Amino acid sequence: MRLPNHYNYGSLFAYSGIDGENLHKDDFVGMLMHQPVSVRFDAKNPVTLSVDVKSADMQTVLSDALQSDELLLVFADKTTVIGKTTCRVQVSTAVRCAIQTRRSAQLLQANGFCYALLVRGDRFAFCREKTAPLALAAAEEKIALDIDVLFAQRLAYYEAKPLCRKPQYEPLYYKCLSVNRVNVYSPQDGFNCRFTTPDRLPHKDMWLWDSAFHAITFAQYDPQMAKESLLAVLQCQTADGFIPHRMRTTTDVSDITQPQVLAWAALEVYRKTNDKDFLALCAEKIAAFELWFLRNRDLNDNGLLEWKTDFSNVRCRCDESGMDNSPRFDTTETLDAIDASCFMVHDCRCLAEIYRILGKETEAARFETIADDMAEKINELLWDDAIGAYCDRTHSDQLTGVLSCCSFLPLFAGVCTEARAAKLVSLLHDEKTFATPLPVPSISRDHADYGADMWRGCVWLNFNYFTILGLRRYGFDDEAQALLDRTLKSVNRWFEETGNVFEFYDAEDQTAPWRLNRKGPQPEVPDYRIRMHAITDFNWSACFTLLMLQDG
């Protein structure tokens, strides 16, 4: 088992809800910093735990355990890190703050908590509690734990997982398992099951389509966690079928939604579990969600769907689509959206299959008809013959001509004819449009706004995976394999250089992801507190990497 050993800025360090209780509201979550070895526990006033090791060379870098010749550091529970080292250990904060010494422990007050660092010989404990007595008591208790046993327990999690099918990528494989693991919360805040988050920092809430992607991946090796990932989302559904895109608790939620991928996720979980009771729990709720879309996102009643768009927000006009700053939305008109409509077709067909499995033929036929009717409208109204591709249409009945990664979703949804599929594939071979060094750019290379800023040219692994599945659906197996191989090669390259998997990647495959723009330029030294960079240890990137690594 070749575990990841790349120490670098940006990797998350926290206690997983898979192991026990952790708190969303007061999350004790750290991020590895540039200076080895230091972990910044991020809050309003960051508190940093540093170990003065001579070398940053590591044998193991996981989301809750670091190991080198000079150091062993393990998260013991939701509030405590324990370690073993002969090097100096210290705690600091970026703001002026008195550090007290009490009972051989360093204490500092910040962010409404007391942080205690207790050092005894070559052992130490670092705790965060509400008061100094609680912090000191926790440090005293945890410093006595057998850290070697605890570290072995952490490794046992990975030893129990399936072997990596592509051995050349084994460290990346375990890195992605580690990212999945760290981004899990225990039941709390109205949720009666565990739930997942995109990255703990900064998106520590639960997101709709992220959770679906997490479920599809967990289904490969932890079916129970996969089920909980979806059931948690469905607990936030309102009486009219709406499901919010972001959920802090079951009641503190957003007022927009996200793409329709829940039926696909539920079906993929079923295929790994054969659990019809789980499908029955999901089916009616997902059906109500799809019907909510039909009632609320077809304003011109033409059989195609739109996204709710905020034309006043230049940086994020269409959060609902998940493609915040895409040039698709650089318009003042509402769009019949190719992605909203294709996701609907695909999910309704998955839902129809779910109903057939449950023996409910009437409901299956209903959603199959919805899918068929919308697929017909997509082909009638969203195909641009002049450019040989699908794109959005304005409500003034003009095709936008904007080519994006969404232009390939008709392959994923099984919407297009064989002839149109071939034309779409030709775009993937065209260096002027989508044949970048790392395909598939989120906007066509010949678009005036193509660049390196999130959805304005960068590559997102969810759309690469959709495209791979779509290519296979139409028999373009060589192109699908080439895209899968190229994607893994690039993700692994940047993992080996930075120690991270990222939110998005450079389509030109030249710039390290954290130096790409994210609604603005980055500082010389990456620091998301100054300017948000491509998010590190991003969960859905880990998920799609795992799916590609275990493909075939």
Number of C-alpha atoms within 10 A of each C-alpha: 12 13 18 23 21 22 26 21 22 26 26 28 26 29 31 25 21 17 17 12 17 23 18 21 12 11 19 22 25 26 23 21 21 15 15 18 22 22 25 22 22 18 15 9 14 16 22 20 20 19 22 18 20 10 11 18 16 17 15 19 23 27 28 24 22 21 19 17 12 17 19 19 23 25 24 24 20 21 23 24 25 27 26 21 20 13 14 11 21 16 20 19 18 9 10 9 12 12 16 12 13 12 9 12 22 19 25 21 20 19 13 10 16 19 30 31 25 27 23 13 8 13 19 22 28 30 28 25 21 13 14 19 12 16 25 27 13 20 27 20 11 22 22 13 15 10 20 14 10 16 19 10 12 18 16 11 14 15 12 9 13 10 14 17 15 13 13 10 16 18 21 29 26 24 27 26 24 24 29 27 23 26 27 28 28 20 19 17 14 13 18 14 17 22 29 32 28 26 23 26 22 14 13 21 20 28 23 26 23 24 27 27 23 28 29 27 26 25 21 19 15 15 19 14 21 30 27 22 28 28 22 23 25 22 17 24 19 14 9 10 19 22 27 22 23 24 20 17 17 17 13 12 18 13 11 17 22 20 21 26 22 30 29 22 26 27 23 20 27 22 12 16 17 13 13 13 10 17 21 14 13 21 20 15 21 24 20 18 22 25 18 15 21 18 11 13 19 16 16 12 10 12 19 27 27 26 26 18 20 16 16 9 12 13 15 18 22 22 20 21 21 17 17 21 21 24 21 23 22 12 12 11 13 20 25 28 21 26 24 23 31 29 21 26 29 24 27 30 25 24 29 27 22 25 23 15 17 16 11 13 14 12 19 21 16 15 23 20 16 19 25 15 14 20 23 15 17 26 16 10 20 24 22 18 9 7 14 16 23 28 27 31 24 16 15 9 11 12 18 17 18 20 24 28 23 24 24 30 25 29 26 24 25 20 23 22 13 13 8 19 23 15 14 21 18 15 20 19 14 12 13 13 20 26 19 20 16 22 27 28 31 30 28 25 24 12 16 10 14 19 21 26 25 26 25 27 28 26 28 25 25 17 19 22 21 19 27 23 19 23 25 16 16 16 12 16 15 11 17 20 16 12 21 21 13 14 24 19 14 17 23 20 15 18 20 17 12 20 23 30 29 26 24 28 31 27 26 18 18 11 13 16 25 26 19 22 21 22 19 14 14 19 15 7 10 17 16 17 9 10 15 18 26 24 23 26 29 26 31 28 26 28 25 24 26 24 17 20 20 15 11 7
